[in-house]
Amino acid sequence: MSSRSLDDLLPDVAVKAKAFIASCQAAGIQTVVACTYRTDAEQTTLYAQGRTAPGPIVTDARAGQSLHNVRRALDVYPLVNGKLCGLSTQAERDLWEKLGQLGEAAGFEWAGRWVHFREYPHFQIKG
Ligand SMILES: [Zn+2]
């Protein structure tokens, strides 16, 4: 099972997540939260995808290794004309960069800066 509710994050993380989403709105960026808390079982299913199950690889984290499993991470997508923002045009990449900067300003580590397995929608706060 996985949740999209900010209230399923740890309380201190939820406060920062709400401030992050509010700052996006203030900047005129529409967003959708795709995932907050994810159970270990769901993480195992996700890790199998692209390895022992069909589909593309979407995560590098096994159960217990993702900060989603401990309520410290959320996945956020900017919306363009009501659709999830892609990465194919410069305008789309600029929008992701702006989202990333707003997340960082709210106190999150942005996985869009990771060199290994970069994940543009992923924002986290380590314990
Ligand atoms: Zn994530």
Backbone and ligand atoms as CSV (ligand in chain L), in Angstrom:
chain,resi,resn,atom,element,x,y,z
A,1,MET,N,N,0.849,-1.189,0.000
A,1,MET,CA,C,0.000,0.000,0.000
A,1,MET,C,C,0.888,1.243,0.000
A,2,SER,N,N,0.429,2.265,-0.688
A,2,SER,CA,C,1.131,3.547,-0.629
A,2,SER,C,C,0.106,4.670,-0.508
A,3,SER,N,N,0.556,5.769,0.103
A,3,SER,CA,C,-0.338,6.892,0.378
A,3,SER,C,C,0.078,8.118,-0.406
A,4,ARG,N,N,-0.887,8.977,-0.683
A,4,ARG,CA,C,-0.609,10.282,-1.304
A,4,ARG,C,C,-0.869,11.416,-0.320
A,5,SER,N,N,-1.198,11.065,0.914
A,5,SER,CA,C,-1.563,12.095,1.897
A,5,SER,C,C,-0.329,12.630,2.607
A,6,LEU,N,N,-0.221,13.955,2.660
A,6,LEU,CA,C,0.894,14.569,3.388
A,6,LEU,C,C,0.817,14.243,4.871
A,7,ASP,N,N,-0.383,13.957,5.368
A,7,ASP,CA,C,-0.552,13.649,6.791
A,7,ASP,C,C,-0.029,12.256,7.150
A,8,ASP,N,N,0.341,11.454,6.141
A,8,ASP,CA,C,0.961,10.158,6.422
A,8,ASP,C,C,2.482,10.256,6.532
A,9,LEU,N,N,3.010,11.480,6.403
A,9,LEU,CA,C,4.432,11.712,6.662
A,9,LEU,C,C,4.629,11.932,8.165
A,10,LEU,N,N,5.881,11.838,8.634
A,10,LEU,CA,C,6.158,12.199,10.029
A,10,LEU,C,C,5.737,13.659,10.218
A,11,PRO,N,N,5.279,14.013,11.432
A,11,PRO,CA,C,4.736,15.375,11.625
A,11,PRO,C,C,5.677,16.507,11.191
A,12,ASP,N,N,6.960,16.412,11.521
A,12,ASP,CA,C,7.874,17.508,11.150
A,12,ASP,C,C,8.100,17.550,9.639
A,13,VAL,N,N,8.068,16.391,9.005
A,13,VAL,CA,C,8.216,16.333,7.545
A,13,VAL,C,C,6.939,16.852,6.871
A,14,ALA,N,N,5.799,16.517,7.441
A,14,ALA,CA,C,4.515,16.967,6.880
A,14,ALA,C,C,4.415,18.490,6.892
A,15,VAL,N,N,4.890,19.102,7.968
A,15,VAL,CA,C,4.858,20.572,8.056
A,15,VAL,C,C,5.672,21.180,6.914
A,16,LYS,N,N,6.867,20.621,6.676
A,16,LYS,CA,C,7.728,21.144,5.599
A,16,LYS,C,C,7.130,20.847,4.223
A,17,ALA,N,N,6.505,19.686,4.095
A,17,ALA,CA,C,5.896,19.318,2.810
A,17,ALA,C,C,4.751,20.266,2.470
A,18,LYS,N,N,3.954,20.613,3.462
A,18,LYS,CA,C,2.836,21.540,3.218
A,18,LYS,C,C,3.363,22.921,2.836
A,19,ALA,N,N,4.448,23.347,3.487
A,19,ALA,CA,C,5.055,24.638,3.143
A,19,ALA,C,C,5.613,24.595,1.721
A,20,PHE,N,N,6.196,23.473,1.341
A,20,PHE,CA,C,6.744,23.279,-0.005
A,20,PHE,C,C,5.635,23.389,-1.049
A,21,ILE,N,N,4.543,22.665,-0.846
A,21,ILE,CA,C,3.436,22.684,-1.809
A,21,ILE,C,C,2.817,24.086,-1.888
A,22,ALA,N,N,2.704,24.738,-0.729
A,22,ALA,CA,C,2.158,26.103,-0.719
A,22,ALA,C,C,3.064,27.055,-1.487
A,23,SER,N,N,4.375,26.874,-1.359
A,23,SER,CA,C,5.303,27.760,-2.078
A,23,SER,C,C,5.235,27.519,-3.588
A,24,CYS,N,N,4.948,26.285,-3.986
A,24,CYS,CA,C,4.746,25.996,-5.415
A,24,CYS,C,C,3.520,26.743,-5.929
A,25,GLN,N,N,2.439,26.650,-5.165
A,25,GLN,CA,C,1.208,27.354,-5.562
A,25,GLN,C,C,1.462,28.846,-5.673
A,26,ALA,N,N,2.205,29.388,-4.684
A,26,ALA,CA,C,2.498,30.819,-4.692
A,26,ALA,C,C,3.330,31.202,-5.916
A,27,ALA,N,N,4.142,30.250,-6.398
A,27,ALA,CA,C,4.985,30.515,-7.572
A,27,ALA,C,C,4.243,30.203,-8.878
A,28,GLY,N,N,2.985,29.815,-8.762
A,28,GLY,CA,C,2.200,29.542,-9.961
A,28,GLY,C,C,2.435,28.161,-10.546
A,29,ILE,N,N,3.027,27.255,-9.750
A,29,ILE,CA,C,3.274,25.884,-10.226
A,29,ILE,C,C,2.224,24.955,-9.626
A,30,GLN,N,N,1.434,24.354,-10.501
A,30,GLN,CA,C,0.476,23.339,-10.052
A,30,GLN,C,C,1.229,22.035,-9.838
A,31,THR,N,N,0.888,21.321,-8.774
A,31,THR,CA,C,1.599,20.085,-8.448
A,31,THR,C,C,0.624,18.966,-8.131
A,32,VAL,N,N,1.119,17.740,-8.226
A,32,VAL,CA,C,0.381,16.603,-7.728
A,32,VAL,C,C,1.351,15.751,-6.900
A,33,VAL,N,N,0.893,15.325,-5.730
A,33,VAL,CA,C,1.697,14.453,-4.874
A,33,VAL,C,C,1.356,13.008,-5.241
A,34,ALA,N,N,2.358,12.284,-5.750
A,34,ALA,CA,C,2.106,10.923,-6.231
A,34,ALA,C,C,2.279,9.888,-5.132
A,35,CYS,N,N,3.129,10.188,-4.164
A,35,CYS,CA,C,3.379,9.194,-3.112
A,35,CYS,C,C,4.011,9.866,-1.907
A,36,THR,N,N,3.568,9.451,-0.719
A,36,THR,CA,C,4.254,9.875,0.518
A,36,THR,C,C,4.749,8.609,1.219
A,37,TYR,N,N,3.916,8.052,2.085
A,37,TYR,CA,C,4.292,6.821,2.790
A,37,TYR,C,C,4.058,5.605,1.900
A,38,ARG,N,N,5.018,4.683,1.938
A,38,ARG,CA,C,4.912,3.432,1.177
A,38,ARG,C,C,5.335,2.288,2.092
A,39,THR,N,N,4.526,1.248,2.142
A,39,THR,CA,C,4.862,0.104,3.003
A,39,THR,C,C,6.052,-0.665,2.433
A,40,ASP,N,N,6.692,-1.475,3.280
A,40,ASP,CA,C,7.793,-2.325,2.831
A,40,ASP,C,C,7.328,-3.283,1.743
A,41,ALA,N,N,6.113,-3.804,1.875
A,41,ALA,CA,C,5.588,-4.749,0.875
A,41,ALA,C,C,5.457,-4.073,-0.486
A,42,GLU,N,N,4.947,-2.837,-0.477
A,42,GLU,CA,C,4.812,-2.084,-1.729
A,42,GLU,C,C,6.197,-1.770,-2.311
A,43,GLN,N,N,7.158,-1.471,-1.443
A,43,GLN,CA,C,8.526,-1.191,-1.902
A,43,GLN,C,C,9.123,-2.427,-2.588
A,44,THR,N,N,8.868,-3.601,-2.021
A,44,THR,CA,C,9.358,-4.856,-2.606
A,44,THR,C,C,8.758,-5.068,-3.994
A,45,THR,N,N,7.464,-4.779,-4.140
A,45,THR,CA,C,6.798,-4.890,-5.432
A,45,THR,C,C,7.416,-3.931,-6.439
A,46,LEU,N,N,7.675,-2.699,-5.982
A,46,LEU,CA,C,8.241,-1.664,-6.851
A,46,LEU,C,C,9.669,-2.021,-7.278
A,47,TYR,N,N,10.434,-2.563,-6.341
A,47,TYR,CA,C,11.827,-2.935,-6.638
A,47,TYR,C,C,11.875,-4.060,-7.667
A,48,ALA,N,N,10.897,-4.958,-7.613
A,48,ALA,CA,C,10.859,-6.089,-8.549
A,48,ALA,C,C,10.600,-5.622,-9.981
A,49,GLN,N,N,9.869,-4.494,-10.108
A,49,GLN,CA,C,9.541,-3.988,-11.444
A,49,GLN,C,C,10.817,-3.686,-12.227
A,50,GLY,N,N,10.892,-4.262,-13.433
A,50,GLY,CA,C,12.069,-4.073,-14.277
A,50,GLY,C,C,13.189,-5.047,-13.956
A,51,ARG,N,N,13.019,-5.842,-12.907
A,51,ARG,CA,C,14.038,-6.832,-12.542
A,51,ARG,C,C,13.445,-8.242,-12.699
A,52,THR,N,N,12.525,-8.597,-11.811
A,52,THR,CA,C,11.885,-9.910,-11.916
A,52,THR,C,C,10.433,-9.793,-12.356
A,53,ALA,N,N,9.960,-8.561,-12.540
A,53,ALA,CA,C,8.585,-8.306,-12.986
A,53,ALA,C,C,8.627,-7.362,-14.183
A,54,PRO,N,N,7.558,-7.326,-14.984
A,54,PRO,CA,C,7.553,-6.458,-16.177
A,54,PRO,C,C,7.621,-4.971,-15.835
A,55,GLY,N,N,7.997,-4.177,-16.826
A,55,GLY,CA,C,7.989,-2.724,-16.660
A,55,GLY,C,C,9.383,-2.164,-16.517
A,56,PRO,N,N,9.484,-0.847,-16.544
A,56,PRO,CA,C,10.786,-0.196,-16.383
A,56,PRO,C,C,11.223,-0.176,-14.915
A,57,ILE,N,N,12.518,-0.124,-14.674
A,57,ILE,CA,C,13.033,0.038,-13.313
A,57,ILE,C,C,12.665,1.440,-12.827
A,58,VAL,N,N,12.037,1.514,-11.650
A,58,VAL,CA,C,11.594,2.816,-11.147
A,58,VAL,C,C,12.215,3.172,-9.802
A,59,THR,N,N,12.925,2.233,-9.192
A,59,THR,CA,C,13.551,2.555,-7.916
A,59,THR,C,C,14.822,1.746,-7.745
A,60,ASP,N,N,15.718,2.310,-6.943
A,60,ASP,CA,C,16.971,1.644,-6.642
A,60,ASP,C,C,16.952,1.128,-5.201
A,61,ALA,N,N,15.815,1.308,-4.530
A,61,ALA,CA,C,15.734,1.004,-3.095
A,61,ALA,C,C,14.905,-0.242,-2.827
A,62,ARG,N,N,15.470,-1.129,-2.040
A,62,ARG,CA,C,14.719,-2.294,-1.575
A,62,ARG,C,C,13.870,-1.894,-0.370
A,63,ALA,N,N,13.021,-2.827,0.072
A,63,ALA,CA,C,12.188,-2.568,1.255
A,63,ALA,C,C,13.057,-2.117,2.432
A,64,GLY,N,N,12.658,-1.056,3.077
A,64,GLY,CA,C,13.383,-0.534,4.228
A,64,GLY,C,C,14.485,0.450,3.865
A,65,GLN,N,N,14.854,0.506,2.574
A,65,GLN,CA,C,15.940,1.413,2.154
A,65,GLN,C,C,15.431,2.759,1.672
A,66,SER,N,N,14.142,2.825,1.351
A,66,SER,CA,C,13.585,4.078,0.848
A,66,SER,C,C,13.045,4.900,2.011
A,67,LEU,N,N,13.277,6.213,1.962
A,67,LEU,CA,C,12.747,7.057,3.041
A,67,LEU,C,C,11.227,7.175,2.960
A,68,HIS,N,N,10.626,6.704,1.847
A,68,HIS,CA,C,9.159,6.594,1.815
A,68,HIS,C,C,8.686,5.583,2.868
A,69,ASN,N,N,9.484,4.564,3.117
A,69,ASN,CA,C,9.093,3.496,4.046
A,69,ASN,C,C,9.075,3.971,5.495
A,70,VAL,N,N,9.769,5.079,5.767
A,70,VAL,CA,C,9.805,5.618,7.130
A,70,VAL,C,C,9.173,7.020,7.192
A,71,ARG,N,N,8.332,7.313,6.190
A,71,ARG,CA,C,7.504,8.527,6.193
A,71,ARG,C,C,8.322,9.815,6.127
A,72,ARG,N,N,9.472,9.752,5.427
A,72,ARG,CA,C,10.344,10.920,5.332
A,72,ARG,C,C,10.558,11.391,3.903
A,73,ALA,N,N,9.741,10.901,2.954
A,73,ALA,CA,C,9.927,11.283,1.550
A,73,ALA,C,C,8.582,11.438,0.862
A,74,LEU,N,N,8.576,12.301,-0.159
A,74,LEU,CA,C,7.383,12.430,-0.995
A,74,LEU,C,C,7.800,12.627,-2.446
A,75,ASP,N,N,6.944,12.173,-3.347
A,75,ASP,CA,C,7.154,12.351,-4.782
A,75,ASP,C,C,6.164,13.396,-5.276
A,76,VAL,N,N,6.693,14.440,-5.897
A,76,VAL,CA,C,5.879,15.562,-6.356
A,76,VAL,C,C,6.157,15.813,-7.838
A,77,TYR,N,N,5.088,15.935,-8.621
A,77,TYR,CA,C,5.215,16.258,-10.048
A,77,TYR,C,C,4.606,17.612,-10.317
A,78,PRO,N,N,5.298,18.457,-11.095
A,78,PRO,CA,C,4.638,19.665,-11.596
A,78,PRO,C,C,3.657,19.268,-12.701
A,79,LEU,N,N,2.592,20.018,-12.825
A,79,LEU,CA,C,1.607,19.777,-13.877
A,79,LEU,C,C,1.739,20.855,-14.954
A,80,VAL,N,N,1.650,20.419,-16.208
A,80,VAL,CA,C,1.617,21.350,-17.341
A,80,VAL,C,C,0.335,21.049,-18.110
A,81,ASN,N,N,-0.559,22.026,-18.131
A,81,ASN,CA,C,-1.874,21.832,-18.765
A,81,ASN,C,C,-2.574,20.579,-18.223
A,82,GLY,N,N,-2.442,20.372,-16.921
A,82,GLY,CA,C,-3.135,19.263,-16.271
A,82,GLY,C,C,-2.463,17.911,-16.406
A,83,LYS,N,N,-1.293,17.879,-17.075
A,83,LYS,CA,C,-0.579,16.606,-17.246
A,83,LYS,C,C,0.742,16.642,-16.489
A,84,LEU,N,N,1.232,15.456,-16.074
A,84,LEU,CA,C,2.512,15.371,-15.393
A,84,LEU,C,C,3.604,15.920,-16.304
A,85,CYS,N,N,4.446,16.774,-15.736
A,85,CYS,CA,C,5.527,17.385,-16.512
A,85,CYS,C,C,6.549,16.333,-16.930
A,86,GLY,N,N,6.962,16.366,-18.183
A,86,GLY,CA,C,8.008,15.469,-18.681
A,86,GLY,C,C,9.379,16.095,-18.529
A,87,LEU,N,N,10.337,15.581,-19.312
A,87,LEU,CA,C,11.714,16.075,-19.236
A,87,LEU,C,C,12.312,16.305,-20.624
A,88,SER,N,N,11.445,16.348,-21.636
A,88,SER,CA,C,11.998,16.355,-22.994
A,88,SER,C,C,12.361,17.745,-23.501
A,89,THR,N,N,11.698,18.781,-22.995
A,89,THR,CA,C,12.015,20.125,-23.491
A,89,THR,C,C,12.745,20.930,-22.414
A,90,GLN,N,N,13.404,21.993,-22.860
A,90,GLN,CA,C,14.104,22.859,-21.913
A,90,GLN,C,C,13.125,23.500,-20.930
A,91,ALA,N,N,11.928,23.870,-21.434
A,91,ALA,CA,C,10.921,24.476,-20.556
A,91,ALA,C,C,10.515,23.502,-19.448
A,92,GLU,N,N,10.387,22.213,-19.808
A,92,GLU,CA,C,10.042,21.206,-18.801
A,92,GLU,C,C,11.174,21.029,-17.796
A,93,ARG,N,N,12.398,20.984,-18.277
A,93,ARG,CA,C,13.543,20.837,-17.365
A,93,ARG,C,C,13.664,22.058,-16.447
A,94,ASP,N,N,13.366,23.239,-16.989
A,94,ASP,CA,C,13.398,24.458,-16.167
A,94,ASP,C,C,12.345,24.399,-15.063
A,95,LEU,N,N,11.174,23.847,-15.402
A,95,LEU,CA,C,10.108,23.741,-14.411
A,95,LEU,C,C,10.500,22.772,-13.291
A,96,TRP,N,N,11.112,21.657,-13.662
A,96,TRP,CA,C,11.600,20.707,-12.641
A,96,TRP,C,C,12.649,21.376,-11.751
A,97,GLU,N,N,13.538,22.143,-12.369
A,97,GLU,CA,C,14.589,22.819,-11.595
A,97,GLU,C,C,13.971,23.787,-10.582
A,98,LYS,N,N,12.937,24.509,-11.036
A,98,LYS,CA,C,12.267,25.451,-10.137
A,98,LYS,C,C,11.596,24.696,-8.982
A,99,LEU,N,N,10.933,23.572,-9.313
A,99,LEU,CA,C,10.312,22.745,-8.283
A,99,LEU,C,C,11.367,22.259,-7.285
A,100,GLY,N,N,12.494,21.799,-7.815
A,100,GLY,CA,C,13.572,21.305,-6.963
A,100,GLY,C,C,14.088,22.386,-6.019
A,101,GLN,N,N,14.247,23.592,-6.548
A,101,GLN,CA,C,14.738,24.692,-5.715
A,101,GLN,C,C,13.743,25.044,-4.611
A,102,LEU,N,N,12.451,24.998,-4.936
A,102,LEU,CA,C,11.428,25.291,-3.920
A,102,LEU,C,C,11.438,24.206,-2.837
A,103,GLY,N,N,11.636,22.952,-3.245
A,103,GLY,CA,C,11.723,21.859,-2.274
A,103,GLY,C,C,12.932,22.014,-1.362
A,104,GLU,N,N,14.049,22.384,-1.962
A,104,GLU,CA,C,15.267,22.587,-1.175
A,104,GLU,C,C,15.090,23.756,-0.211
A,105,ALA,N,N,14.419,24.812,-0.684
A,105,ALA,CA,C,14.179,25.973,0.186
A,105,ALA,C,C,13.300,25.583,1.371
A,106,ALA,N,N,12.442,24.576,1.184
A,106,ALA,CA,C,11.565,24.123,2.269
A,106,ALA,C,C,12.269,23.123,3.188
A,107,GLY,N,N,13.520,22.769,2.863
A,107,GLY,CA,C,14.287,21.906,3.744
A,107,GLY,C,C,14.504,20.481,3.259
A,108,PHE,N,N,14.100,20.206,2.023
A,108,PHE,CA,C,14.231,18.842,1.503
A,108,PHE,C,C,15.515,18.657,0.701
A,109,GLU,N,N,15.990,17.422,0.697
A,109,GLU,CA,C,17.010,16.992,-0.247
A,109,GLU,C,C,16.272,16.592,-1.517
A,110,TRP,N,N,16.734,17.097,-2.680
A,110,TRP,CA,C,16.055,16.824,-3.943
A,110,TRP,C,C,16.831,15.776,-4.733
A,111,ALA,N,N,16.174,14.681,-5.054
A,111,ALA,CA,C,16.835,13.586,-5.774
A,111,ALA,C,C,17.067,13.915,-7.241
A,112,GLY,N,N,16.567,15.054,-7.703
A,112,GLY,CA,C,16.873,15.528,-9.055
A,112,GLY,C,C,18.329,15.932,-9.200
A,113,ARG,N,N,19.035,16.069,-8.078
A,113,ARG,CA,C,20.466,16.408,-8.122
A,113,ARG,C,C,21.352,15.172,-7.953
A,114,TRP,N,N,20.744,14.035,-7.674
A,114,TRP,CA,C,21.565,12.838,-7.468
A,114,TRP,C,C,22.257,12.458,-8.772
A,115,VAL,N,N,23.482,11.966,-8.644
A,115,VAL,CA,C,24.221,11.540,-9.821
A,115,VAL,C,C,23.840,10.097,-10.153
A,116,HIS,N,N,23.749,9.263,-9.110
A,116,HIS,CA,C,23.348,7.875,-9.298
A,116,HIS,C,C,21.839,7.762,-9.125
A,117,PHE,N,N,21.156,7.258,-10.119
A,117,PHE,CA,C,19.703,7.075,-10.093
A,117,PHE,C,C,18.963,8.366,-9.700
A,118,ARG,N,N,19.105,9.367,-10.550
A,118,ARG,CA,C,18.425,10.650,-10.347
A,118,ARG,C,C,16.913,10.440,-10.425
A,119,GLU,N,N,16.176,11.020,-9.461
A,119,GLU,CA,C,14.707,10.887,-9.427
A,119,GLU,C,C,14.115,12.281,-9.252
A,120,TYR,N,N,13.688,12.883,-10.352
A,120,TYR,CA,C,13.211,14.271,-10.297
A,120,TYR,C,C,12.042,14.501,-9.343
A,121,PRO,N,N,11.072,13.596,-9.222
A,121,PRO,CA,C,9.935,13.898,-8.326
A,121,PRO,C,C,10.222,13.675,-6.843
A,122,HIS,N,N,11.381,13.131,-6.502
A,122,HIS,CA,C,11.613,12.642,-5.132
A,122,HIS,C,C,12.267,13.697,-4.231
A,123,PHE,N,N,11.616,13.945,-3.112
A,123,PHE,CA,C,12.120,14.874,-2.095
A,123,PHE,C,C,12.149,14.153,-0.757
A,124,GLN,N,N,13.210,14.324,0.014
A,124,GLN,CA,C,13.312,13.596,1.280
A,124,GLN,C,C,14.048,14.403,2.332
A,125,ILE,N,N,13.807,14.021,3.587
A,125,ILE,CA,C,14.539,14.580,4.721
A,125,ILE,C,C,15.029,13.408,5.558
A,126,LYS,N,N,16.342,13.279,5.663
A,126,LYS,CA,C,16.907,12.168,6.435
A,126,LYS,C,C,16.682,12.381,7.925
A,127,GLY,N,N,16.676,11.288,8.663
A,127,GLY,CA,C,16.458,11.356,10.115
A,127,GLY,C,C,17.697,11.774,10.859
L,1,ZN,ZN,ZN,10.317,8.938,-4.084
